[in-house]
Amino acid sequence: MSILWLAQIRNESSAAQTPLKKSDFLLFKKLGFKSIRLPVAFTSFGPKAIARLFTYTTKVAKRCNTYELKLVTDYHYGRLGDNNYLTETPQTIDLWLKLTKRYKNADYSNLFFENYKELPHINPKLWKVAAYNIVTLIRRLINNKP
């Protein structure tokens, strides 16, 4: 089940809304769904809305854990491209470091992250380098290595 709410919005007030209720998760489980995909357009939100967004995604993760649903959160509609690769890669890494720190010690066996979705046109060689840098730094943080 793909829940597109946080991928389609483009205003910060939407981050304060909570469209998924307990009854929704009960229905997902009853219908036989095994996983939920939560695409999030992180770059559409400012710093204050990001904090609310993280609170919301944590609620979704906890409910998925309660109802034994897998949750895949993906970074949707990022801005990485050929012309801004050097400035956008560190911003993407910063976001993933915040997410990693937030969920590093969480007890969610069904929690997964997709590091970038809906990639704009970018030279495949540049994307390979950017993805390597993003994943390598996150692994180091998870493994407590500088």
Buried (B, 14 or more C-beta within 10 A) or exposed (E): EEBEBBBEBEEBEBBEEEEBEEEBBEEBBEEEBEBBBBBBBBBBBEEEBBEBBBEBBBEBBBBBBEBEBBBBBBBBBBEBBEEEBEEBBEBBBEBBBBBBEBBEEEEBEBBEBEBBBEBEEBEEEBBEEBBEBBEEBBEEBEEEEE
